[in-house]
Amino acid sequence: MVTEGFTTCLWFDGQAEEAANHYISIFKNSRLGRVTRYNEAGPGAVGSVMVVEFEINGQKFVGLNGGPEFTFNEAVSFQIRCADQDEVDHYWSALSEDGEEGPCGWLKDKYGVSWQVVPEALIDMIADADPEKARRATETMMTMGKFDIAALRAAYEGE
């Protein structure tokens, strides 16, 4: 029986500890956990980081320095729901630095991990029971990279 939920394992090529420290510097209520190093059994260099445990807003992660065999892609991503434009701006700026901005709130960070930075208000707008309001919000959403809540709300209201 699973008693503590799930832990997300992220596979890195030597940057697991750096990435963990980067993420905990961006998200409040985050912490670095245990760092396990390779020993004589390998396969990594003795003393180099094998695994780093970290927590972001209560979500547990393990960063594994597994080598270059696997890389991140957009098939798996993390969605950050934001209360206001300040949060959208904070996460967008911090996570896209040295990364790649994409459409509809999507970005890749400097490690290749995909994130979607989404205002809670947008979720409500595109799910509105009024199909015209939902359509206007959705159409406007599709034209944006980083979300602009004021512009989304104006479209939603028909302004």
N, CA, C and O of each residue as an XYZ file, in Angstrom:
636
protein
N       0.844     -1.175      0.000
C       0.000      0.000      0.000
C       0.895      1.246      0.000
O       1.867      1.325      0.752
N       0.553      2.211     -0.851
C       1.280      3.475     -0.907
C       0.786      4.350      0.233
O      -0.408      4.631      0.336
N       1.706      4.781      1.089
C       1.287      5.548      2.258
C       1.618      7.029      2.179
O       1.054      7.828      2.926
N       2.523      7.407      1.284
C       2.944      8.801      1.236
C       2.755      9.434     -0.128
O       3.465     10.390     -0.442
N       1.850      8.964     -0.944
C       1.688      9.544     -2.267
C       2.814      9.119     -3.179
O       3.394      8.045     -3.013
N       3.120      9.964     -4.141
C       4.113      9.636     -5.147
C       5.247     10.645     -5.139
O       5.067     11.802     -4.759
N       6.404     10.195     -5.559
C       7.558     11.065     -5.727
C       7.898     11.080     -7.207
O       7.996     10.030     -7.842
N       8.077     12.273     -7.749
C       8.444     12.423     -9.148
C       9.953     12.348     -9.282
O      10.677     13.080     -8.607
N      10.429     11.468    -10.150
C      11.864     11.324    -10.398
C      12.201     12.040    -11.704
O      11.606     11.765    -12.747
N      13.152     12.954    -11.634
C      13.620     13.686    -12.806
C      15.037     13.224    -13.127
O      15.912     13.245    -12.261
N      15.259     12.811    -14.363
C      16.531     12.249    -14.804
C      17.392     13.367    -15.395
O      16.992     14.016    -16.361
N      18.541     13.586    -14.831
C      19.469     14.617    -15.297
C      20.777     13.987    -15.754
O      21.078     12.832    -15.454
N      21.534     14.777    -16.482
C      22.857     14.360    -16.919
C      23.897     15.179    -16.166
O      24.604     15.999    -16.751
N      23.979     14.943    -14.839
C      24.971     15.607    -14.021
C      24.518     16.891    -13.339
O      25.287     17.466    -12.569
N      23.287     17.367    -13.595
C      22.845     18.640    -13.016
C      21.788     18.490    -11.937
O      21.137     19.480    -11.605
N      21.585     17.327    -11.379
C      20.487     17.105    -10.431
C      20.565     18.034     -9.221
O      19.560     18.641     -8.850
N      21.733     18.154     -8.602
C      21.846     19.009     -7.419
C      21.681     20.481     -7.788
O      21.009     21.228     -7.077
N      22.282     20.896     -8.883
C      22.129     22.275     -9.358
C      20.664     22.586     -9.636
O      20.167     23.640     -9.239
N      19.969     21.675    -10.316
C      18.548     21.879    -10.635
C      17.706     21.940     -9.363
O      16.837     22.803     -9.238
N      17.953     21.045     -8.432
C      17.193     21.052     -7.177
C      17.362     22.386     -6.459
O      16.384     22.962     -5.983
N      18.577     22.874     -6.379
C      18.819     24.169     -5.737
C      18.154     25.308     -6.500
O      17.646     26.253     -5.896
N      18.157     25.220     -7.811
C      17.482     26.226     -8.640
C      15.975     26.245     -8.342
O      15.400     27.309     -8.114
N      15.351     25.087     -8.345
C      13.905     25.016     -8.116
C      13.524     25.485     -6.714
O      12.539     26.205     -6.552
N      14.292     25.087     -5.702
C      13.913     25.512     -4.348
C      14.145     27.007     -4.145
O      13.580     27.597     -3.224
N      14.971     27.630     -4.992
C      15.147     29.083     -4.904
C      13.978     29.832     -5.524
O      13.785     31.013     -5.235
N      13.203     29.180     -6.360
C      12.085     29.810     -7.073
C      10.779     29.655     -6.319
O       9.993     30.600     -6.247
N      10.534     28.489     -5.760
C       9.262     28.176     -5.126
C       9.353     28.335     -3.611
O      10.299     27.867     -2.976
N       8.346     29.007     -3.045
C       8.267     29.120     -1.587
C       7.958     27.737     -1.004
O       7.537     26.830     -1.722
N       8.168     27.595      0.273
C       7.860     26.343      0.975
C       8.544     25.141      0.323
O       7.937     24.087      0.136
N       9.804     25.321     -0.015
C      10.575     24.258     -0.653
C      11.828     23.987      0.168
O      12.289     24.829      0.939
N      12.365     22.780     -0.023
C      13.567     22.442      0.738
C      14.368     21.369      0.033
O      13.835     20.560     -0.725
N      15.648     21.384      0.299
C      16.545     20.356     -0.187
C      16.560     19.236      0.838
O      16.548     19.486      2.043
N      16.586     18.014      0.361
C      16.637     16.860      1.257
C      17.988     16.165      1.160
O      19.021     16.805      0.968
N      17.960     14.877      1.294
C      19.169     14.054      1.311
C      19.853     14.048     -0.061
O      19.199     13.988     -1.102
N      21.165     14.112     -0.029
C      21.987     13.992     -1.239
C      22.790     12.700     -1.106
O      23.554     12.531     -0.156
N      22.613     11.798     -2.054
C      23.318     10.514     -2.055
C      24.373     10.540     -3.151
O      24.102     10.953     -4.279
N      25.559     10.101     -2.813
C      26.675     10.149     -3.761
C      27.051      8.746     -4.244
O      26.860      7.755     -3.540
N      27.582      8.694     -5.447
C      28.066      7.419     -5.985
C      29.250      6.939     -5.137
O      30.070      7.732     -4.673
N      29.309      5.631     -4.954
C      30.426      5.020     -4.243
C      31.194      4.125     -5.212
O      30.995      4.207     -6.425
N      32.053      3.289     -4.692
C      32.893      2.435     -5.537
C      32.085      1.499     -6.439
O      32.606      1.009     -7.441
N      30.829      1.248     -6.097
C      29.996      0.361     -6.918
C      29.571      1.022     -8.224
O      29.106      0.341     -9.138
N      29.728      2.377     -8.325
C      29.413      3.090     -9.562
C      27.930      3.203     -9.830
O      27.149      3.046     -8.892
N      27.502      3.457    -11.017
C      28.326      3.609    -12.213
C      28.939      5.003    -12.364
O      29.780      5.202    -13.240
N      28.540      5.975    -11.533
C      29.102      7.320    -11.614
C      30.443      7.408    -10.904
O      30.875      6.475    -10.227
N      31.089      8.554    -11.078
C      32.380      8.790    -10.429
C      32.197      8.811     -8.911
O      31.246      9.407     -8.406
N      33.097      8.170     -8.196
C      33.028      8.111     -6.733
C      32.954      9.529     -6.172
O      33.774     10.386     -6.502
N      31.952      9.760     -5.316
C      31.778     11.059     -4.677
C      30.874     12.015     -5.418
O      30.437     13.014     -4.847
N      30.583     11.735     -6.681
C      29.679     12.624     -7.425
C      28.232     12.331     -7.012
O      27.922     11.246     -6.520
N      27.360     13.309     -7.221
C      25.964     13.173     -6.795
C      25.251     12.145     -7.670
O      25.262     12.236     -8.898
N      24.633     11.169     -7.012
C      23.799     10.189     -7.697
C      22.351     10.653     -7.650
O      21.685     10.724     -8.683
N      21.859     10.971     -6.449
C      20.455     11.317     -6.240
C      20.367     12.481     -5.264
O      21.104     12.537     -4.281
N      19.466     13.401     -5.542
C      19.173     14.478     -4.607
C      17.665     14.522     -4.400
O      16.894     14.551     -5.360
N      17.259     14.526     -3.148
C      15.847     14.617     -2.809
C      15.526     16.083     -2.539
O      16.308     16.792     -1.905
N      14.363     16.531     -3.028
C      13.932     17.893     -2.748
C      12.419     17.963     -2.786
O      11.746     17.079     -3.315
N      11.906     19.029     -2.217
C      10.463     19.214     -2.106
C      10.114     20.627     -2.561
O      10.753     21.599     -2.157
N       9.091     20.725     -3.406
C       8.594     22.010     -3.886
C       7.124     22.105     -3.502
O       6.295     21.344     -4.001
N       6.803     23.042     -2.614
C       5.411     23.237     -2.169
C       4.731     21.932     -1.780
O       3.565     21.714     -2.110
N       5.447     21.075     -1.088
C       4.872     19.822     -0.607
C       4.979     18.664     -1.580
O       4.725     17.522     -1.198
N       5.349     18.924     -2.829
C       5.505     17.864     -3.829
C       6.925     17.318     -3.733
O       7.892     18.077     -3.804
N       7.051     16.012     -3.574
C       8.369     15.387     -3.451
C       8.954     15.066     -4.821
O       8.263     14.596     -5.725
N      10.248     15.336     -4.939
C      10.992     15.043     -6.159
C      12.293     14.339     -5.803
O      12.819     14.482     -4.699
N      12.790     13.583     -6.758
C      14.127     13.015     -6.708
C      14.793     13.414     -8.012
O      14.250     13.174     -9.090
N      15.964     14.021     -7.919
C      16.771     14.294     -9.097
C      17.839     13.222     -9.187
O      18.631     13.042     -8.262
N      17.857     12.517    -10.296
C      18.790     11.416    -10.508
C      19.785     11.807    -11.592
O      19.386     12.178    -12.696
N      21.058     11.728    -11.292
C      22.081     11.940    -12.319
C      22.309     10.607    -13.020
O      23.212      9.848    -12.670
N      21.475     10.343    -14.010
C      21.499      9.061    -14.688
C      22.310      9.026    -15.962
O      22.561      7.951    -16.507
N      22.727     10.194    -16.451
C      23.514     10.231    -17.678
C      22.723     10.756    -18.857
O      21.572     11.165    -18.700
N      23.328     10.750    -20.040
C      22.734     11.371    -21.223
C      21.712     10.512    -21.980
O      21.165     10.958    -22.988
N      21.452      9.306    -21.513
C      20.586      8.394    -22.275
C      19.164      8.913    -22.466
O      18.553      8.661    -23.505
N      18.629      9.630    -21.485
C      17.254     10.105    -21.557
C      17.216     11.616    -21.362
O      17.995     12.171    -20.588
N      16.307     12.270    -22.067
C      16.147     13.718    -21.940
C      14.672     14.047    -21.748
O      13.790     13.238    -22.041
N      14.431     15.239    -21.254
C      13.061     15.695    -21.043
C      12.419     16.066    -22.376
O      13.101     16.458    -23.323
N      11.075     15.932    -22.429
C      10.333     16.452    -23.574
C       8.961     16.915    -23.098
O       8.604     16.737    -21.933
N       8.203     17.506    -24.004
C       6.930     18.113    -23.638
C       5.830     17.121    -23.270
O       4.755     17.535    -22.836
N       6.071     15.838    -23.432
C       5.043     14.846    -23.104
C       4.726     14.824    -21.613
O       3.645     14.396    -21.209
N       5.673     15.289    -20.797
C       5.454     15.394    -19.351
C       5.818     16.815    -18.952
O       6.873     17.327    -19.327
N       4.940     17.442    -18.190
C       5.199     18.811    -17.762
C       4.571     19.047    -16.397
O       3.829     18.214    -15.878
N       4.889     20.206    -15.829
C       4.343     20.600    -14.539
C       3.549     21.883    -14.730
O       4.023     22.834    -15.351
N       2.347     21.897    -14.195
C       1.488     23.069    -14.291
C       1.523     23.820    -12.967
O       1.333     23.243    -11.896
N       1.772     25.119    -13.072
C       1.797     25.988    -11.894
C       0.574     26.880    -11.980
O       0.472     27.714    -12.879
N      -0.349     26.712    -11.055
C      -1.551     27.558    -11.022
C      -1.268     28.771    -10.146
O      -0.880     28.646     -8.985
N      -1.472     29.941    -10.728
C      -1.106     31.195    -10.079
C      -2.339     32.004     -9.685
O      -3.343     32.018    -10.397
N      -2.244     32.672     -8.544
C      -3.351     33.469     -8.019
C      -3.492     34.807     -8.719
O      -4.598     35.339     -8.813
N      -2.383     35.365     -9.216
C      -2.451     36.716     -9.789
C      -1.312     36.916    -10.788
O      -0.482     36.030    -10.997
N      -1.293     38.107    -11.402
C      -0.282     38.397    -12.424
C       1.124     38.423    -11.844
O       2.076     38.034    -12.520
N       1.269     38.873    -10.606
C       2.595     38.880     -9.985
C       3.182     37.474     -9.921
O       4.368     37.284    -10.190
N       2.359     36.488     -9.567
C       2.839     35.100     -9.528
C       3.170     34.607    -10.933
O       4.201     33.966    -11.138
N       2.300     34.902    -11.904
C       2.576     34.504    -13.292
C       3.928     35.065    -13.715
O       4.771     34.342    -14.247
N       4.127     36.362    -13.474
C       5.370     37.021    -13.878
C       6.582     36.407    -13.178
O       7.618     36.183    -13.805
N       6.452     36.135    -11.874
C       7.556     35.558    -11.103
C       7.978     34.203    -11.665
O       9.149     33.990    -11.978
N       7.019     33.291    -11.789
C       7.368     31.943    -12.233
C       7.826     31.935    -13.691
O       8.755     31.213    -14.053
N       7.172     32.735    -14.517
C       7.546     32.794    -15.931
C       8.987     33.276    -16.069
O       9.794     32.669    -16.773
N       9.291     34.357    -15.397
C      10.632     34.944    -15.484
C      11.695     33.996    -14.937
O      12.715     33.765    -15.586
N      11.462     33.452    -13.755
C      12.457     32.600    -13.096
C      12.683     31.295    -13.850
O      13.823     30.848    -13.981
N      11.627     30.686    -14.342
C      11.774     29.383    -14.993
C      12.202     29.481    -16.451
O      12.840     28.561    -16.961
N      11.871     30.567    -17.130
C      12.260     30.685    -18.537
C      13.665     31.245    -18.720
O      14.203     31.206    -19.827
N      14.274     31.769    -17.642
C      15.628     32.312    -17.748
C      16.583     31.237    -18.253
O      16.679     30.159    -17.667
N      17.271     31.526    -19.320
C      18.192     30.592    -19.986
C      17.462     29.366    -20.537
O      18.090     28.360    -20.869
N      16.134     29.455    -20.630
C      15.335     28.368    -21.181
C      14.693     28.805    -22.488
O      15.297     29.513    -23.293
N      13.462     28.369    -22.679
C      12.776     28.627    -23.944
C      11.302     28.920    -23.675
O      10.590     28.093    -23.105
N      10.852     30.102    -24.089
C       9.439     30.459    -23.946
C       8.638     29.817    -25.055
O       9.112     29.692    -26.185
N       7.415     29.407    -24.730
C       6.552     28.786    -25.720
C       5.174     29.421    -25.721
O       4.960     30.429    -25.048
N       4.239     28.851    -26.465
C       2.882     29.396    -26.538
C       2.014     28.934    -25.361
O       2.330     27.960    -24.677
N       0.927     29.652    -25.149
C      -0.125     29.262    -24.201
C       0.386     28.981    -22.785
O      -0.053     28.030    -22.138
N       1.304     29.804    -22.317
C       1.792     29.653    -20.957
C       2.855     28.587    -20.770
O       3.279     28.336    -19.642
N       3.300     27.948    -21.856
C       4.292     26.877    -21.765
C       5.692     27.444    -21.871
O       5.925     28.433    -22.567
N       6.622     26.810    -21.176
C       8.034     27.147    -21.300
C       8.851     25.921    -20.946
O       8.366     24.987    -20.307
N      10.111     25.948    -21.378
C      11.083     24.937    -20.950
C      12.134     25.675    -20.148
O      12.616     26.731    -20.559
N      12.488     25.117    -19.006
C      13.535     25.746    -18.212
C      14.908     25.371    -18.776
O      15.001     24.641    -19.763
N      15.954     25.866    -18.155
C      17.305     25.654    -18.670
C      17.760     24.199    -18.623
O      18.793     23.853    -19.197
N      16.998     23.351    -17.945
C      17.316     21.921    -17.894
C      16.481     21.116    -18.891
O      16.670     19.909    -19.040
N      15.557     21.797    -19.571
C      14.700     21.128    -20.544
C      13.379     20.652    -19.975
O      12.592     20.035    -20.692
N      13.109     20.925    -18.691
C      11.848     20.533    -18.064
C      10.748     21.492    -18.518
O      10.941     22.708    -18.509
N       9.600     20.953    -18.913
C       8.480     21.763    -19.387
C       7.554     22.150    -18.240
O       7.242     21.340    -17.368
N       7.123     23.408    -18.263
C       6.223     23.969    -17.260
C       5.131     24.740    -17.981
O       5.363     25.283    -19.061
N       3.949     24.792    -17.396
C       2.901     25.689    -17.864
C       2.503     26.570    -16.689
O       2.085     26.080    -15.640
N       2.639     27.887    -16.882
C       2.344     28.865    -15.843
C       0.954     29.429    -16.158
O       0.781     30.171    -17.125
N      -0.037     29.065    -15.325
C      -1.443     29.334    -15.632
C      -2.128     30.101    -14.508
O      -2.083     29.677    -13.353
N      -2.764     31.231    -14.835
C      -3.560     31.908    -13.803
C      -4.840     31.113    -13.510
O      -5.507     30.636    -14.429
N      -5.167     30.980    -12.240
C      -6.411     30.289    -11.846
C      -7.611     30.897    -12.564
O      -8.528     30.181    -12.967
N      -7.603     32.225    -12.722
C      -8.725     32.915    -13.363
C      -8.959     32.388    -14.776
O     -10.104     32.294    -15.217
N      -7.896     32.045    -15.482
C      -8.043     31.529    -16.841
C      -8.783     30.198    -16.848
O      -9.629     29.960    -17.710
N      -8.472     29.345    -15.910
C      -9.148     28.045    -15.823
C     -10.659     28.260    -15.691
O     -11.452     27.582    -16.344
N     -11.039     29.201    -14.848
C     -12.460     29.510    -14.669
C     -13.074     30.103    -15.932
O     -14.204     29.770    -16.289
N     -12.330     30.984    -16.612
C     -12.857     31.635    -17.818
C     -13.131     30.634    -18.933
O     -14.204     30.657    -19.536
N     -12.174     29.759    -19.211
C     -12.352     28.846    -20.343
C     -13.342     27.720    -20.032
O     -13.789     27.015    -20.937
N     -13.682     27.556    -18.755
C     -14.672     26.548    -18.355
C     -16.036     27.174    -18.082
O     -16.939     26.495    -17.593
N     -16.196     28.463    -18.392
C     -17.451     29.169    -18.109
C     -18.619     28.512    -18.834
O     -18.470     28.027    -19.956
N     -19.764     28.499    -18.196
C     -20.974     27.922    -18.790
C     -21.459     28.743    -19.982
O     -22.179     28.219    -20.833
N     -21.083     30.006    -20.060
C     -21.436     30.856    -21.203
C     -20.435     30.555    -22.323
O     -19.270     30.937    -22.221
N     -20.872     29.878    -23.386
C     -19.937     29.454    -24.429
C     -19.246     30.619    -25.141
O     -18.116     30.471    -25.606
N     -19.896     31.750    -25.229
C     -19.290     32.900    -25.901
C     -18.131     33.464    -25.076
O     -17.073     33.783    -25.618
N     -18.338     33.583    -23.775
C     -17.260     34.060    -22.897
C     -16.082     33.084    -22.926
O     -14.928     33.497    -23.030
N     -16.381     31.799    -22.834
C     -15.331     30.778    -22.851
C     -14.570     30.804    -24.173
O     -13.347     30.661    -24.185
N     -15.284     30.984    -25.289
C     -14.645     31.044    -26.607
C     -13.702     32.236    -26.703
O     -12.570     32.101    -27.166
N     -14.167     33.401    -26.267
C     -13.329     34.610    -26.342
C     -12.065     34.450    -25.498
O     -10.973     34.816    -25.932
N     -12.216     33.910    -24.309
C     -11.044     33.700    -23.448
C     -10.088     32.691    -24.069
O      -8.872     32.883    -24.036
N     -10.630     31.622    -24.632
C      -9.798     30.588    -25.245
C      -9.065     31.129    -26.468
O      -7.874     30.871    -26.641
N      -9.760     31.867    -27.306
C      -9.116     32.443    -28.491
C      -7.969     33.373    -28.095
O      -6.902     33.351    -28.709
N      -8.193     34.175    -27.082
C      -7.145     35.093    -26.630
C      -5.983     34.322    -26.018
O      -4.823     34.654    -26.258
N      -6.284     33.306    -25.237
C      -5.256     32.454    -24.646
C      -4.335     31.895    -25.728
O      -3.119     31.841    -25.545
N      -4.907     31.483    -26.839
C      -4.142     30.839    -27.907
C      -3.159     31.794    -28.583
O      -2.258     31.339    -29.289
N      -3.307     33.094    -28.387
C      -2.401     34.064    -29.003
C      -1.242     34.449    -28.096
O      -0.349     35.182    -28.523
N      -1.234     33.979    -26.875
C      -0.259     34.429    -25.883
C       0.855     33.419    -25.653
O       0.693     32.219    -25.876
N       1.992     33.939    -25.201
C       3.052     33.130    -24.613
C       2.789     33.165    -23.119
O       2.030     32.356    -22.586
N       3.434     34.125    -22.449
C       3.122     34.352    -21.028
C       1.725     34.947    -20.953
O       1.377     35.836    -21.730
N       0.928     34.453    -20.014
C      -0.450     34.928    -19.894
C      -0.528     36.308    -19.257
O       0.170     36.616    -18.291
N      -1.410     37.133    -19.837
C      -1.722     38.471    -19.346
C      -3.165     38.415    -18.853
O      -4.102     38.394    -19.651
N      -3.333     38.392    -17.548
C      -4.667     38.205    -16.965
C      -5.615     39.327    -17.358
O      -6.782     39.066    -17.651
N      -5.141     40.574    -17.370
C      -6.010     41.703    -17.734
C      -6.518     41.556    -19.163
O      -7.697     41.799    -19.420
N      -5.668     41.170    -20.081
C      -6.085     40.988    -21.476
C      -7.044     39.801    -21.612
O      -7.998     39.860    -22.387
N      -6.795     38.746    -20.873
C      -7.692     37.594    -20.897
C      -9.070     37.974    -20.352
O     -10.097     37.607    -20.922
N      -9.075     38.712    -19.246
C     -10.334     39.128    -18.646
C     -11.112     40.061    -19.579
O     -12.333     39.949    -19.686
N     -10.415     40.978    -20.253
C     -11.066     41.908    -21.195
C     -11.722     41.122    -22.329
O     -12.857     41.411    -22.708
N     -11.030     40.155    -22.857
C     -11.605     39.324    -23.931
C     -12.799     38.544    -23.417
O     -13.846     38.487    -24.061
N     -12.629     37.953    -22.263
C     -13.696     37.186    -21.634
C     -14.966     38.029    -21.449
O     -16.076     37.550    -21.683
N     -14.790     39.283    -21.027
C     -15.923     40.188    -20.797
C     -16.451     40.812    -22.085
O     -17.478     41.491    -22.073
N     -15.749     40.583    -23.198
C     -16.199     41.129    -24.477
C     -15.808     42.576    -24.695
O     -16.443     43.277    -25.484
N     -14.781     43.031    -24.015
C     -14.344     44.419    -24.137
C     -13.383     44.601    -25.286
O     -12.916     45.714    -25.531
